[in-house]
Amino acid sequence: MKTKMSLTTKIFAALVLGIITGLAVYPMKDNPFISKYLIDFIFNFLGNGFIRAIRMVVIPLVFFSLVVGAAGIEDVAKLGRIGIKTLIFYLSTTAMAVILALVGGNIINPGKGVSLGTVAVSNVTVGQPKPFVDILLNMIPINPVEALANGNMLQIIVFAILVGVSLSILGERTLGMKRLLEEGNALSLKLVEIVMLIAPYGVYGLISKTFATFGFVAIIPLFKYFLGVVVILFIHCLITYQGILAIVGRYNPLRFLKRFAPTMMVAFSTASSSAALPSSLKCMQETFGVSKSISSFTIPLGNTINMDGTAVMQGVATIFIAQIYGVDLSMANYITIILTSTLASIGTAGVPGAGVIMLGMVLTEVGLPMEGIGLVMGIDRFVDMFRTMINITGDAVCTVVISKSEGEKLQEA
């Protein structure tokens, strides 16, 4: 009986095969036939065809995911202060994760000194520096339809959140609209699944072209990117999360990690926040002793809007791609990345690989080429396992902190 190869295995195999193919073709890259038909036609078609498919699904995925996510936060009104504290925790830690990623990315410099972008750099432009007030004002869409048509991600995010909140307030009067938007969200996720089916071919084309053009030197920044993301994820988990847990929640971080470790392993192995949701709920209620009224709110909400691990990946990946293409990001660009990644985390689906799709909107917002996704796509499954583990750990830390702030007595033994 034949065992069906998983998509993850196919993508990794495509990465390895792409590296081998590219290195084999590299010595012959100046041959007119090889250059014109193999590199510029076959590799280029496979890689950029995949990139165009990603761009096709980004906007509907962002819009529907955010609307449905915001519309589903009905318990915020019921829980009052618990809802406000939870939202503040999730959004602030996500912003901290992005800032940490940007600082760490500039220290590690995963793409620095490697001129992979010399061919394309002349075609790359990033937004000119703008006053901070203009960045904030530009988040408010004058014409939402125009924002959707032009792919203005920050405006789309703000509009989608407002629509979702309005639907939540209107309640039963908009059940038909909610159902329609939920169906649109399901359709967008299915489109992502379909696009991901061609991911191995896209990764093969992009990686083959990269290594065929630049040779073995291309593997160095790829390894630095992976190492950089993992190191920053663990710093965020062990310092940011455990620091908040100890100082604000007054709970022993070592005890927390020991108790929550089995659920972390579920998230790590599945690379899916949604798959780890049942385990997270059970662990919070039975192992930690958090009440159902709190854990049943904070964990599912965090599963929807708290994607710190994904935000870290997006921050480091953006710096990586910018450095690869020789583009200097301004302070305004960094502010845009922080805002976009923080708000984008609300709409990141809790399924494997969704984060790399959402990366496309961050790159679009700062004007970086989406072709850079091809470099990170090949190893994204391995990064995804680590960032998913961090995502669900953040949900659990928030739950414990909120529980303690509400005077609940947690299990200490």
C-alpha positions in Angstrom: 0.0 0.0 0.0 1.4 3.4 -1.1 1.7 6.1 1.5 0.5 9.5 0.3 3.1 12.2 0.6 2.0 15.1 2.7 2.1 18.7 1.3 4.8 19.6 3.9 7.0 16.8 2.6 6.3 17.8 -1.0 7.3 21.4 -0.2 10.5 20.4 1.6 11.3 17.9 -1.2 10.8 20.8 -3.7 13.1 23.0 -1.7 15.9 20.4 -1.7 15.3 19.5 -5.4 15.3 23.2 -6.2 18.6 23.8 -4.5 20.1 20.8 -6.3 18.7 21.8 -9.7 19.8 25.4 -9.2 23.4 24.5 -8.2 23.6 22.1 -11.1 22.4 24.8 -13.6 24.5 27.6 -12.1 27.7 26.8 -14.0 25.7 27.0 -17.2 23.6 30.1 -16.4 25.3 32.1 -19.2 24.4 29.6 -21.9 21.7 31.4 -24.0 19.5 28.3 -24.2 19.7 27.6 -20.4 19.2 31.2 -19.5 16.3 31.9 -21.9 14.2 28.7 -21.7 15.1 27.1 -18.4 15.8 29.9 -16.0 13.7 32.8 -17.5 10.8 30.7 -18.8 10.3 27.4 -16.9 11.7 28.4 -13.5 10.2 31.9 -13.8 6.8 30.7 -14.8 6.5 28.2 -12.0 7.7 30.6 -9.4 5.9 33.7 -10.4 2.8 31.8 -11.2 2.7 30.7 -7.6 3.3 34.2 -6.4 0.5 35.6 -8.5 -1.8 32.9 -7.1 -0.9 34.0 -3.5 -1.6 37.6 -4.4 -5.0 36.5 -5.7 -6.1 35.1 -2.4 -4.5 37.5 0.1 -7.2 40.3 0.0 -10.3 38.1 0.2 -8.6 36.0 3.0 -7.7 39.1 5.0 -11.1 40.8 4.6 -13.3 37.8 5.3 -11.1 36.4 8.2 -11.1 39.8 9.9 -14.8 40.5 9.5 -15.8 37.0 10.8 -13.2 37.2 13.6 -14.4 40.6 14.8 -18.1 39.7 14.4 -17.5 36.6 16.6 -16.3 38.6 19.6 -19.7 38.9 21.1 -18.6 37.9 24.6 -16.6 41.1 24.9 -19.7 43.0 25.9 -20.8 40.3 28.3 -17.4 39.9 30.0 -16.8 43.7 30.2 -13.5 44.3 31.9 -12.3 40.7 31.1 -12.7 41.3 27.4 -10.9 44.6 27.5 -8.0 43.2 29.5 -7.8 40.3 27.1 -7.7 42.4 24.0 -5.1 44.8 25.5 -2.9 41.8 26.4 -3.1 40.2 23.0 -2.6 43.3 20.9 0.2 44.7 23.1 2.1 41.4 23.2 1.8 41.1 19.4 3.1 44.6 19.0 6.0 43.7 21.3 6.7 40.6 19.3 6.9 42.6 16.0 9.2 45.2 17.7 11.4 42.4 19.0 11.5 40.8 15.6 12.5 44.1 13.9 15.2 44.8 16.5 16.5 41.2 16.4 16.3 41.1 12.7 18.5 44.2 12.4 21.0 42.7 14.8 21.1 39.3 13.1 20.9 40.8 9.6 19.9 37.5 7.9 20.1 38.9 4.3 22.9 41.4 4.8 25.9 41.3 2.5 24.3 38.9 0.1 23.5 40.6 -3.2 20.7 38.3 -4.4 18.6 41.3 -5.3 21.1 43.2 -7.5 19.2 42.1 -10.6 15.8 43.2 -9.3 16.7 46.0 -6.9 16.2 48.7 -9.6 12.5 47.7 -9.8 12.0 47.7 -6.0 10.6 50.8 -4.4 9.4 51.3 -0.8 7.1 54.0 0.4 8.7 57.3 1.1 8.9 58.4 4.7 5.7 60.0 6.0 4.8 61.8 9.2 3.4 59.4 11.8 0.1 61.2 11.8 -0.2 60.6 8.1 0.3 56.9 8.6 -2.5 56.8 11.1 -4.8 58.9 8.9 -4.0 56.7 5.9 -5.4 53.7 7.8 -8.9 55.2 7.5 -10.3 54.4 4.1 -12.2 57.2 2.3 -13.4 54.6 -0.2 -13.4 51.0 1.0 -14.0 49.6 -2.5 -11.0 51.5 -3.8 -8.9 50.2 -0.9 -10.0 46.6 -1.7 -9.3 47.2 -5.4 -5.8 48.7 -4.8 -4.8 46.3 -2.1 -4.3 48.9 0.6 -3.9 46.5 3.4 -4.1 48.8 6.4 -7.3 50.4 5.1 -8.8 46.9 4.4 -7.9 45.7 7.9 -9.5 48.8 9.6 -12.6 48.6 7.4 -13.0 44.8 8.0 -12.7 45.2 11.8 -15.3 48.0 11.8 -17.7 45.9 9.7 -17.2 42.9 12.0 -17.7 45.0 15.2 -20.9 46.5 13.7 -22.2 43.1 12.8 -21.5 42.0 16.4 -23.4 45.0 17.8 -26.4 44.5 15.5 -26.7 40.8 16.6 -29.6 38.8 15.3 -30.6 41.5 12.8 -27.6 40.6 10.7 -27.6 36.8 10.9 -28.0 36.5 7.2 -25.1 38.8 6.5 -22.9 37.0 9.1 -23.7 33.7 7.5 -22.8 35.0 4.0 -19.5 36.4 5.3 -18.7 33.1 7.1 -19.3 31.3 3.8 -17.0 33.8 2.1 -14.4 33.1 4.8 -14.8 29.3 4.2 -14.4 29.9 0.5 -11.3 32.0 1.0 -9.7 29.3 3.2 -10.6 26.7 0.5 -8.9 28.9 -2.1 -5.8 29.0 0.1 -5.9 25.2 0.2 -6.1 25.0 -3.5 -3.3 27.5 -4.0 -1.1 25.6 -1.6 -1.5 22.5 -3.7 0.8 24.1 -6.3 3.2 25.4 -3.6 5.7 22.6 -4.3 6.0 23.6 -7.9 6.2 27.3 -7.0 8.8 26.7 -4.4 10.8 24.5 -6.9 10.7 27.2 -9.5 11.6 30.1 -7.2 14.4 28.2 -5.4 15.8 26.8 -8.6 15.9 30.2 -10.2 17.6 31.7 -7.1 20.3 29.1 -6.9 20.8 28.9 -10.7 21.4 32.7 -10.7 23.4 33.1 -7.5 24.8 29.7 -6.6 25.7 28.3 -3.2 25.9 31.7 -1.6 22.0 31.8 -1.5 21.9 29.1 1.3 23.7 31.2 3.9 21.0 33.9 4.4 18.3 31.2 4.4 19.9 29.5 7.4 20.4 32.8 9.2 16.7 33.7 8.6 15.5 30.4 10.1 17.9 30.6 13.1 17.0 34.3 13.6 13.2 33.6 13.8 13.6 30.6 16.1 15.9 32.6 18.5 13.6 35.6 18.6 10.5 33.3 19.2 12.2 31.7 22.2 13.2 35.1 23.6 9.6 36.3 23.3 8.4 33.2 25.0 10.9 33.0 27.8 11.3 36.7 28.5 8.2 38.6 27.4 5.6 35.9 28.3 7.2 34.5 31.4 8.1 38.0 32.6 4.5 39.1 32.3 3.4 35.8 34.0 5.8 36.3 36.9 5.4 40.1 37.4 1.8 40.7 36.5 0.3 37.2 37.1 2.5 36.3 40.0 2.7 32.7 38.8 5.8 30.6 38.7 7.1 30.4 35.1 8.8 27.1 35.6 5.6 25.5 37.0 3.7 27.0 34.1 6.1 25.6 31.4 6.1 22.2 33.1 2.3 21.9 33.1 1.7 23.4 29.7 4.5 21.5 27.9 2.2 18.6 26.6 -0.1 21.2 24.9 3.0 23.0 23.5 4.1 19.7 21.9 0.6 19.2 20.3 1.0 22.7 18.7 4.6 22.0 17.7 3.8 18.7 16.0 0.6 19.8 14.2 1.7 23.4 13.4 -1.9 24.3 13.9 -3.3 26.6 16.6 -6.8 25.2 15.9 -5.6 21.6 16.4 -4.2 22.5 19.8 -7.4 24.4 20.9 -9.1 21.4 22.7 -5.9 20.6 24.5 -5.4 24.2 25.6 -8.9 24.5 27.0 -8.6 21.2 28.8 -5.2 22.1 30.3 -6.4 25.5 31.5 -9.5 24.2 33.1 -8.3 20.9 34.6 -4.5 21.3 35.1 -4.4 25.0 36.1 -7.9 25.3 37.5 -9.0 28.4 35.5 -12.8 28.8 35.4 -14.7 27.9 32.3 -16.2 31.5 32.1 -12.7 32.9 31.6 -10.8 30.1 29.7 -13.7 29.6 27.3 -13.4 33.2 26.3 -9.6 33.9 26.3 -8.4 30.7 24.6 -10.8 30.7 21.6 -10.3 34.5 21.2 -6.6 34.1 21.4 -6.8 31.3 18.8 -8.3 33.9 16.5 -6.4 37.1 17.1 -3.3 36.3 19.1 -0.6 35.2 16.6 2.6 36.6 18.1 4.7 33.8 16.6 3.4 34.7 13.1 4.1 38.4 13.8 7.7 37.5 14.7 8.0 35.6 11.4 6.6 38.4 9.4 8.9 41.0 11.0 12.1 39.0 10.5 11.0 37.8 7.0 10.3 41.4 5.9 13.8 42.5 7.0 15.3 39.4 5.4 13.6 40.1 2.1 14.4 43.8 2.2 18.1 43.1 2.9 18.2 40.4 0.2 16.9 43.0 -2.3 19.2 45.7 -1.0 16.4 47.9 0.2 16.8 50.2 3.2 13.6 50.4 5.2 12.8 53.8 6.8 11.3 54.4 10.3 8.0 55.0 8.6 8.3 51.5 7.0 9.0 50.0 10.4 6.0 51.6 11.9 3.9 50.3 9.0 5.2 46.8 9.5 4.4 47.0 13.3 0.8 48.2 12.6 0.2 45.8 9.7 1.6 42.7 11.4 -0.2 43.5 14.7 -3.6 44.0 12.9 -2.9 41.1 10.5 -2.5 38.7 13.3 -6.2 39.1 14.0 -7.0 37.6 10.6 -4.4 34.9 10.5 -6.2 31.5 10.3 -5.1 28.9 12.8 -4.1 26.4 10.1 -0.7 25.3 8.9 0.9 27.7 6.4 -1.6 30.6 6.7 1.1 32.9 8.2 3.2 32.9 5.0 0.1 33.9 3.0 -0.4 36.8 5.3 3.2 37.8 4.9 2.2 38.8 1.4 0.1 41.7 2.7 2.9 43.0 4.9 5.3 43.0 1.9 2.7 44.7 -0.2 2.1 47.4 2.4 5.8 48.4 2.4 6.3 47.9 -1.3 8.7 44.9 -1.2 8.6 42.2 -4.0 6.5 39.2 -3.1 8.9 37.0 -5.0 10.9 37.0 -1.7 8.2 34.8 -0.2 9.7 31.9 -2.3 12.9 32.0 -0.2 11.1 31.6 3.1 8.4 29.3 1.8 10.6 26.3 1.5 11.4 26.2 5.2 8.2 27.7 6.5 6.9 24.4 7.8 9.8 24.2 10.3 9.4 27.8 11.3 5.6 27.3 11.5 6.0 24.5 14.1 7.9 26.9 16.4 5.7 29.9 15.9 2.5 27.9 16.5 3.9 26.7 19.8 4.6 30.3 20.8 1.1 31.4 19.6 -0.8 29.0 21.9 1.7 29.7 24.8 0.7 33.3 24.6 -3.0 32.3 24.8 -2.3 30.3 28.0 -0.2 33.0 29.7 -3.0 35.5 29.0 -5.6 33.1 30.5 -3.6 32.6 33.7 -2.9 36.4 34.1 -6.6 37.3 33.5 -7.7 34.5 35.9 -5.3 35.8 38.7 -6.4 39.4 38.1 -10.0 38.3 38.7 -9.1 36.8 42.0 -9.3 33.1 41.0 -7.3 30.7 43.0 -5.4 28.4 40.7 -4.0 24.9 41.3 -0.5 25.2 42.7 0.3 21.5 43.2 
